[in-house]
Amino acid sequence: MSRRLNLEDEKELMALGKALSSEIRIRILELLQKEPLCVNEIAEILEIPPSSAALHVRVLQEANLIRTELKPGIRGSMKLCILQETSILLHLEKRETKKREEIISMPVGNYVDYKITPTCGMVNEEEYIDGEDEPRCFYDPRRTTAKLVWFSSGYLEYRFPNAGLQREDAKGMEFSAELCSETADYNLDCPSDITLWINGIEAGTWTCPSDFGGRRGKLNPDWWEDKNTQYGNLKTWRIDETGTYLDEELISNKRIKEYSLAEGDYISVRIGIKEDAPHVGGVNIFGSCFGDYPQDLVMKLKY
């Protein structure tokens, strides 16, 4: 019988090291390679007291190098020692932990709640969805096809599934979106404090400098006019066991457990502008067919 060990098997390695640190115990293993022996037979061959032989046998047994069986004797039962291992393969490296990542892509028009003010609107790949600057149009069922959504203040709320978190704890979460400020047409001098909330907890604010334009977004359809907003910056919020990060910069000591990702039926993600923000400059949220990045809203759960 053979056994494989690596550096993660600390208890087994320590027991094995102890078992092999004695010349007498090594000699016992050599004897048992030939045939099973009783404790008294081992003691007699090695010329040691039976009590000492019994102690050595116990150490070898704790290391799973031998096993013992009771067999009938003249005066009761005797402990028969049998070799358990024929080889041990030791890897001097830690076993790789299998990591899993769940990626969820959410269309920008698939929000479940909103509170916004004009300027506002949304478009899909082919046309405007209903009229511009009419917040009530955000109830239009065609909103789920939207590829670009914009508003001057307020928020949109999305709900991401968390079924995987019912089976396994997440070690980290990332959320990424292409974003920029919002004005009529575009304006390169238009700061806006865009905030992300996760399950109602503020996860950080990015001050976008511009409602970007002046060149066409790489993915924009031909019918989208040059005078309009063209592209955004891809921003990534990351939350793990050490804190909350925005584009790899630590912005908060809030750790992943504080966001209670597994407690409800979903993970709430809200993108918007706080009412008391120093820069209320609106927000454009880009989907996969507008701007510079071919993605919708993307959440990554890391297990």
Beta strands, then each sheet from edge to edge (+ up, - down):
strand 1: 2-6
strand 2: 37-38
strand 3: 66-73
strand 4: 76-83
strand 5: 87-91
strand 6: 101-106
strand 7: 113-123
strand 8: 148-161
strand 9: 172-180
strand 10: 192-198
strand 11: 201-208
strand 12: 233-240
strand 13: 243-246
strand 14: 249-252
strand 15: 266-273
strand 16: 283-286
strand 17: 297-302
sheet 1: 1+ 5+
sheet 2: 2+ 4- 3+
sheet 3: 6+ 17- 9+ 12- 13+ 14-
sheet 4: 6+ 17- 9+ 16- 8+ 7-
sheet 5: 6+ 17- 9+ 16- 8+ 15- 10+ 11-
end
